Structure formats: C-alpha cells, structure tokens
Amino acid sequence: MRTTAQATARDRVPANRSGALPDGVLADDALPDDDGAGRAGEDGRADAADTAAGSRPHGRARGGHVDGDAGQAPPEPPHRHLIRLLPDPKGTPFTFWYLLLLITTTVLTEVGDPAAVSRWLAGSSTDVENLAREPLFVLVASALLYNGPLLAPVAFGFVFALTALERRVGGWRTAAVFIAGHVLATLATQLTVAAAVALDHLPQSSLTRLDYGISCGVLACAGALAGVLRVAWARWVLVAVVGTKVVADLVTLSDPVTDWSHLLAFLTGIALWPALRRYQARGSAAHPHPHTP
C-alpha cells in the first residue's frame, strides 16, 4: 500500500522536460506520510466548511432578501390582542361555555312564566334555609344565574377578568378560583346571618332572603388576576380600582350581606396569588402565549 501511495505522490510532483525531479527535491521528500495526508485532507475540508459557514448570512433568503432572525416570531397585529380579550371555545373553554350558559338562564328568567321563575330563583337561592337543606345543590344552582343589569360592572368583569385569568392559568384553575370565591364568601356571610338571627340581631325573614348570582366568583377571579399580571403597575391599578369599589359599597351599607361577601371573595382571590404564581413560574400554563402581559 505504501508503494502505491508513494508512486501516486511521485506522479504529482512536477518534473522538468527531461522527466527528472526538480533540483533539490528528493523522492522521499515529495512523499507525504499516509497519516499526515489523511489529516491534511480532513483539515482542509473542515477549513472549507468553516469558511463557507462563516460567509453564509444568518436567516433564510427569500426572493433575494435575508431574514434578520429566522427563529423570532413576528409580532401579532393589534386586532389579535383585542380578540384575545374575549373568550373563545378553544382558548378559554371554561369562560366561553359558562358565558353561554349564563346567557341562556338569563333569557329564560326574562321570558319565562313569572310564577315559575320566582319558584326557580327561590329554590336556587343560597339563603340560610336552603343551605341547611340542600347546600351542594344551591351552591351550584345559584352560580348559574345572573343577577343585575346587562351592562353592569359584574357582567364586564365576568367576560374580561375570567378570560384574562384563564389565558394565564388555564380553565381548571380559573374554575377553582371562581368556586373558592363563590363558596367561601357565601358560607361566611350566611353563617353570620344565621348567628345574627339566633341572637335576635336580625329578623327571621333574613333566613329566606334571596341570594344568588356570580358576583362573588367574578370578584375572586379579578383579585387572582391581579396577582398573575406581569406588569406591576397594571396589577396595582386593578387592585386599587376593584378594591375601591368593594370598600365603597361596604361603607354605604346598602346591602351589608352582599357587600361583605364581595369583600371576602376579592380577598380570597388575592390569597391565591402564591399558588397561581408558582404555577406560572413553572411555565406550565394551559394556554401559554408569548405576548400575554
């Protein structure tokens, strides 16, 4: 094998017209070692590859133009950000289907027979007597009814607060926050009413006072949303606006039971900040989005 390699290498050495090697060049000097030749070839190919890679522009060429950063996602158009404020069945299924259910029950209470609607509302109320008889049923049924004007703050809060929270922590956690605020605030206030009636501080009619709606769940979600906003000033603006409204209602004492339940629900959402932030820190939100503030 070495004889053949030497012969091939000798043939590549330039010769003069007489066929002899150039002066000062010996036959063995013109013959590279086998290992050296292999390494030289590999080094040459590696240098050529490095040169080609270094001269190649970053990104992909499209129609003669080179992208600056092929891996960077293009920014979303403004209308996409506005659309994300509203629920949709794919991105926010809990909020979307819950909203449709509330619309359905609201329409039924408006167009239904007044006597039947009255019985329905009375049976779904989370008053003291109903909670004593069927606690689980009334806690669920009362959250399926909307109580208030169509354009009330709680209606806008439901759409925007629940949608924003679900896009950050997912549907199951949003539902858990809503249920926690609804259940804890309702039980705390109604147990207080029962104790006040037992101590003769409130009349017996307080035991059957109608109590239903989504306001406690919405306020809990608003409080929780403030804790997962990435922009600090937006977090504290949300807390200040909602907190001011809740405290103002409590000061007027127009409806003490409802007003106290709203404050407790809002504080419940704030109390869930650590758990929701830990979930966010793990980067495992159900519907992550790079442009979500």
N, C-alpha and C positions, 0 to 999 in steps of 0.2 A: 504494500500500500504506500509506503514512504517513497519507494522508487517511482511509482506512478505520479505521486504528488510533486516530486522533485522534477520530473520530466515536464509536467504541465507548467509548473512555475518557470522552468528554464525557457520554455517556448514563449512566455510572456515577456521575458527580459529583452529589451531592444538590442538588436545586433547591427553591426556595420555592414557595408555592402558585401564584404567577404564572408559574412556569416559568423564572424567571431564576436565574442562578447566585447563590450566597451572596455577601454583600458582602465585598470584599477578595480574592476569588478570581478570577483571570483565566483565560481559556480555555486559554492556553498553559501556565499553571502546573498545571492539572489533568491535563495530558497527559504521562505519563512517556515517557522515551526508550525506543525499541524495545529496545536492548541492556540498559538498566537493568531493564526489565520482565522480560526473559529471565533475567537474573542473579538478580533478586529472587525469581522463581518457583523457580529451581533451589536458591537458598539456603534458601528456605522448606521445600522438600521435604527437603533434606539435614538441616536442623534437626529436622524432624519425625521423620525416620528415626533420627537420633541420640538423640532423646528417647525414642522407642519402644524402641530397643535398650538404652538405659541403664535404663529401667524394667522391662525383661524380666528375670526371675530366671535365674541360671545353672542349667544342668542341664535335665532334662526333667521335665515334670509327669506324674505317674502317679496317677490317681484322686484328684486334688486335692492331692497331695504332690509336692514338688520334690526331685529328687535333688541331693545336695551336689556331686558331681563325676561327670558322666556318663562321662568318659573313664577313670576309675580302675577297674581290675579288682577285683571283690570278692575278699576273701581266701578261700583254699581251706579247706574243712573239714579237721579234724585227720586223719580217716581217709585223705584223699587223700595226705597226707605219708607215712603209713605204707605205703600201697600203692606209692609211688614208691621205697621201699627194696628192692622185689622186682623181678626182671626181667620184662619182658613183650615179646611179639613185635614190637610196634610201636615202643615207646620205646627198648628195648635189645635189638635182634635178635641181636647177636653173643653176649651173655651168655645170652640165653634159649635159643637153639638149641645153643650149646655145652653148657649145663647138661643139656639133654635128651640130647645125645649121650653125656655122661659117665654119666648115669643108665642109659642103655642098655648101655654097655660094662661098667658095674659089675654090673648084673643078670646079664649073660652070664657074667662071671667067677665069679659066685656059684653059678649054676645049671648051668654048663657042665660037660662032662667034665673031671675034674681033669688028666688027661694032656694033653688038648688045650689047656686053659687054661695049663698050665705051658709048653708049646711057644710059645703065643701071647705070654706075658709074656717069655720068653727071647728071642724074635725081635724084640720091641719095646723091649728094654732099651737104654739109651744107655751101655752099658759100652764099654770101650776097643776090644774086638774088633769089636763091631757098628759102632761109629763108623768104624773103619778100613775096613770092607767096604761098608756102606750108610749113610753119615752122614745124608743127607737123609731117607731113609725112617724111620730110628729116631728122629730128632729130632721128626718129625711123629707117629709112632705112639705114642711114649712120652707125649706130651701128651694122648692120648685115653683114658688110663687113670687111674683114681683109686686112690691107694694110701693106705689108712688107714681108721679108723672113720668111720661115717656122721656122727657128731656131733663130729668133730674140728675144731679151730680153722681148719684149712685149708679145710674144707668151708664153714663160715660165712664165711670170708674170701673164698672164691670168689664166693658169692652177693652179699654186701654190697659188697665192695671193687670188683668188676668192674661191678656195677650202678651204683654211685655214680660211678665213673670214666667209664663210657660215657655217662651222662646229662650229663656236663660236657664231654667232649671228643669224643664220637662213637664209633661202633663200630670204624672203621678204625684210629683212633689207639689205642684200647684194645687191639685185637688186636696192634698193633705193639709196644706196651709189654709185653704178655704174651709175645710171641715173643722180644723182646730179652732179657727176664729169663731165659726158659727156655733159649734157645740159648747166650747168653754165659756164664751160670753153669755150664751143663752142660759146655761145651767147656773152660772154665778148669779145672774140677775134674778132669775126665777126662784132660786133657793132663798135669796134675800127677801123677795116678795112674800114667800111662804112664811119666813120667820117674822116678818113685819105684821102679817095678818094674825099669826099666832099670838103676838104680843099686843094686839089691838092697836097697832100704829097705822094700819091700813084697813079699809073695809073689806068685807067678804067678796064683794064684786071684783076685787083685784085678782082673785084666783082664776077667774074666767075671762080676763082681759085678752083680746085678740093680739097675738104676737106671731108674725110670720114675715118672711122676706129674706133678701140676700145681702142686706147691708153689712151685717157683721162679717160675713165671709169676704166681701169686697174690701172692707177696711183692713182685714188681716192680710190680704194679698197686697194691698197698697203699702202697708208697713213692711212686709217682707221684700217687696220690690225695691224699696229704698236701699236695703242692705246689699243688694247684688248689682246695683248700678256701678259701673266702673269709673264714672265721672263724679268726683267728690262733691262738687258744687250742686250737681243735679240731685244727688242723694239728699242733701240737707235742705234744698228747696222743697223737695217732695215732702219731707218730714215736717217742715215748717208750715206748708200750705194745709196739708191734711190735719196736722195736729192743731193748728189754729181753729179750723172749722169744728173739730170734735170738741175742743175745750170751750169754744164759744157757745155751742149748743148746750153743753153741760152747765154753763154759768146761768143761762136763761131759765133752765129747769122747766122747759115747756113740756117735756116728756121724760121724766127722770129715769125710768126703767130703760127705755130705748137709748137715751144718751149715755148712761153708764155702760150699757152693753157695747156701744160703739167705741168708747174709750178702751175697754178691756180687749176688744177684738183688735184694735190698732196696736196696742201694746203686745198682744200675742204675736202678731206678725213681726214686730221688732225683736221680740225674744228669740225668734227663729233665725236671726242673722247668722250666728256662728255655724249652725248646721248647714245652711244654704251656702255660706262662703266656703266651707270645707269641701262641699260638693263641687263648687265652681273651681276651686284650686286644683282639684284632681283632673280637671279638663274633660269630664265625662258627662257634660250636659246633654240632654236628649236631643236638642236641636241646636248644636253649636253654629255660630256664624261669625266670620272674622270681622265684620263691620258692626257688630252689636255693641253699643256703648255700655 
